[in-house]
Amino acid sequence: MQIEILYFAWVRERIGIPRETVETNATNVHGLVAELSAREERYALAFSDISALRVAVDQDLTDFDATLNGVREVAFFPPMTGG
């Protein structure tokens, strides 16, 4: 399936692009991260500590166990802070 991936803040900086469309066989976000990390070192670096990341699936904040069945978009970003 094809999924639009969005990267924000330092995740975008490490990977070098703000978004991309990927073809994936992953069934959940953990599987997607594993596929992306295996692509190139820049992805492996960005996803080396997923505890420092948050994920949204179709614009809903969720966890890395979330299923990708029927999903159109996944976004990765660092935790948000108030100010």
Backbone as JSON, one array per atom type, in Angstrom:
{
  "sequence": "MQIEILYFAWVRERIGIPRETVETNATNVHGLVAELSAREERYALAFSDISALRVAVDQDLTDFDATLNGVREVAFFPPMTGG",
  "N": [[0.83, -1.18, 0.0], [0.35, 2.33, -0.5], [1.56, 5.08, 1.34], [1.46, 8.35, 2.58], [4.09, 10.02, 4.03], [4.94, 12.23, 6.59], [7.36, 14.45, 7.87], [8.55, 16.21, 10.67], [10.17, 19.02, 12.26], [13.21, 18.23, 13.94], [13.25, 15.66, 12.95], [12.63, 15.86, 10.25], [14.85, 17.39, 9.52], [16.98, 15.58, 9.91], [16.34, 13.52, 8.11], [16.06, 14.91, 5.76], [14.03, 15.67, 4.04], [10.66, 16.97, 3.79], [8.41, 15.44, 3.34], [7.15, 12.37, 1.89], [6.01, 9.85, -0.38], [5.5, 6.51, 0.25], [5.84, 3.06, -0.56], [4.64, 0.37, 1.19], [4.78, -2.66, 3.1], [4.21, -2.93, 5.67], [2.34, -3.61, 8.64], [1.82, -2.18, 10.88], [2.77, 0.85, 12.67], [5.28, 0.47, 13.91], [6.4, -1.48, 12.19], [6.55, 0.01, 9.83], [8.43, 1.96, 10.59], [10.64, 0.28, 10.92], [11.02, -0.58, 8.25], [11.59, 1.91, 7.02], [13.91, 2.68, 8.44], [15.72, 0.8, 7.55], [16.28, 1.64, 5.01], [18.21, 3.76, 4.54], [21.08, 5.34, 6.08], [20.43, 7.88, 7.11], [17.71, 7.69, 7.72], [17.78, 5.66, 9.62], [19.18, 6.98, 11.63], [17.36, 9.05, 12.27], [15.26, 7.57, 13.34], [16.38, 6.24, 15.46], [15.86, 6.38, 18.19], [12.93, 5.85, 19.15], [11.48, 6.53, 21.36], [11.78, 9.19, 21.64], [10.09, 10.3, 19.87], [6.91, 11.2, 18.46], [3.86, 10.06, 16.97], [1.44, 10.44, 14.42], [-1.45, 9.17, 12.95], [-3.26, 9.45, 10.11], [-3.82, 12.04, 10.99], [-4.45, 11.72, 13.67], [-3.24, 11.54, 16.9], [-1.32, 8.85, 18.03], [-0.01, 5.59, 18.97], [3.0, 3.62, 18.43], [2.17, 1.08, 17.89], [-0.04, 1.23, 16.36], [-2.29, 0.27, 13.81], [-1.87, 0.06, 10.24], [-3.77, -0.38, 8.37], [-5.69, 0.73, 5.77], [-4.79, 3.31, 6.08], [-3.91, 6.64, 5.16], [-2.02, 8.61, 5.73], [0.93, 9.18, 7.64], [2.53, 10.8, 10.27], [5.55, 11.96, 11.68], [7.07, 13.34, 14.55], [8.79, 15.36, 17.03], [8.13, 15.37, 20.62], [5.67, 17.73, 21.66], [5.97, 20.96, 23.12], [4.88, 23.27, 25.57], [4.52, 26.85, 25.89]],
  "CA": [[0.0, 0.0, 0.0], [1.07, 3.6, -0.49], [1.25, 5.96, 2.46], [2.16, 9.63, 2.61], [4.82, 10.17, 5.29], [5.31, 13.61, 6.88], [8.41, 14.57, 8.88], [8.56, 17.54, 11.24], [11.23, 19.48, 13.15], [14.51, 17.6, 13.74], [13.09, 14.43, 12.15], [12.75, 16.35, 8.88], [16.24, 17.81, 9.32], [17.84, 14.39, 9.8], [16.02, 12.76, 6.9], [16.38, 15.81, 4.65], [12.85, 15.99, 3.24], [9.5, 17.17, 4.65], [7.36, 14.42, 3.08], [7.35, 11.46, 0.77], [5.06, 8.76, -0.51], [6.24, 5.25, 0.28], [5.15, 1.79, -0.73], [4.99, -0.4, 2.37], [4.08, -3.91, 3.45], [4.07, -2.91, 7.12], [0.97, -3.69, 9.15], [1.68, -1.17, 11.93], [3.77, 1.92, 12.61], [6.58, -0.14, 14.2], [6.89, -2.1, 10.96], [6.91, 1.09, 8.91], [9.7, 2.52, 11.07], [11.69, -0.7, 10.59], [11.27, -0.48, 6.81], [12.25, 3.18, 6.73], [15.25, 2.65, 9.04], [16.57, -0.08, 6.74], [16.52, 2.25, 3.7], [19.45, 4.54, 4.49], [21.57, 5.74, 7.4], [19.72, 9.07, 7.6], [16.46, 7.23, 8.33], [18.16, 4.93, 10.83], [19.51, 7.99, 12.63], [16.13, 9.74, 12.68], [14.39, 6.65, 14.1], [17.21, 5.44, 16.38], [15.26, 6.4, 19.53], [11.53, 6.2, 18.92], [10.89, 7.11, 22.58], [11.89, 10.64, 21.48], [9.2, 10.65, 18.76], [5.46, 11.01, 18.51], [3.35, 9.68, 15.67], [0.01, 10.64, 14.15], [-1.95, 8.38, 11.82], [-4.4, 10.18, 9.56], [-3.96, 13.24, 11.82], [-4.81, 11.38, 15.05], [-2.09, 11.12, 17.7], [-1.47, 7.45, 18.4], [1.26, 4.99, 19.37], [3.7, 2.92, 17.36], [1.48, -0.19, 17.62], [-1.23, 1.51, 15.55], [-2.38, -0.44, 12.53], [-1.81, 0.89, 9.03], [-4.81, -0.81, 7.46], [-6.51, 1.8, 5.26], [-4.22, 4.61, 6.44], [-3.41, 7.45, 4.05], [-0.94, 9.5, 6.13], [1.6, 9.0, 8.92], [3.41, 11.92, 10.55], [6.5, 11.76, 12.77], [7.51, 14.61, 15.09], [9.2, 15.28, 18.43], [7.07, 15.81, 21.56], [5.37, 19.16, 21.65], [6.11, 21.61, 24.41], [4.13, 24.52, 25.7], [5.4, 27.99, 26.14]],
  "C": [[0.88, 1.24, 0.0], [0.59, 4.46, 0.66], [2.08, 7.23, 2.32], [2.79, 9.76, 4.0], [5.23, 11.64, 5.43], [6.35, 13.61, 8.01], [8.46, 16.01, 9.36], [9.78, 17.75, 12.14], [12.54, 18.72, 12.89], [14.42, 16.29, 12.97], [13.27, 14.8, 10.67], [14.2, 16.74, 8.57], [17.17, 16.62, 9.13], [17.59, 13.62, 8.51], [16.27, 13.61, 5.65], [15.23, 16.15, 3.73], [11.65, 16.16, 4.17], [8.42, 16.1, 4.49], [7.78, 13.53, 1.94], [6.22, 10.44, 0.75], [5.86, 7.47, -0.59], [5.29, 4.08, 0.02], [5.59, 0.91, 0.44], [4.17, -1.68, 2.47], [3.84, -3.98, 4.95], [2.6, -2.95, 7.53], [0.72, -2.7, 10.28], [2.82, -0.16, 11.84], [5.17, 1.38, 12.93], [7.19, -0.76, 12.95], [7.3, -1.08, 9.92], [8.24, 1.71, 9.3], [10.85, 1.58, 10.74], [12.04, -0.65, 9.11], [12.03, 0.8, 6.45], [13.69, 3.18, 7.24], [16.22, 1.82, 8.22], [16.94, 0.55, 5.39], [17.9, 2.88, 3.59], [19.83, 4.94, 5.91], [20.82, 6.94, 7.96], [18.39, 8.7, 8.25], [16.75, 6.49, 9.64], [18.49, 5.91, 11.95], [18.25, 8.67, 13.16], [15.25, 8.87, 13.58], [15.16, 5.83, 15.13], [16.64, 5.39, 17.79], [13.8, 6.82, 19.39], [10.85, 6.72, 20.19], [10.94, 8.64, 22.53], [10.97, 11.14, 20.37], [7.74, 10.47, 19.14], [5.02, 10.69, 17.09], [1.86, 9.99, 15.6], [-0.33, 9.85, 12.9], [-3.24, 9.02, 11.36], [-4.82, 11.31, 10.51], [-4.48, 12.98, 13.23], [-3.57, 10.9, 15.78], [-2.32, 9.7, 18.19], [-0.12, 6.91, 18.86], [1.81, 4.16, 18.22], [3.12, 1.53, 17.07], [0.27, 0.0, 16.72], [-1.16, 0.8, 14.21], [-2.35, 0.54, 11.36], [-2.89, 0.51, 8.01], [-5.7, 0.36, 7.05], [-5.98, 3.2, 5.53], [-3.71, 5.33, 5.2], [-2.17, 8.24, 4.42], [-0.41, 9.14, 7.51], [2.56, 10.16, 9.1], [4.29, 11.6, 11.77], [7.01, 13.12, 13.22], [7.97, 14.42, 16.54], [8.04, 15.69, 19.33], [6.89, 17.31, 21.51], [5.54, 19.72, 23.06], [5.3, 22.89, 24.41], [5.07, 25.69, 25.95], [4.65, 29.27, 26.26]]
}
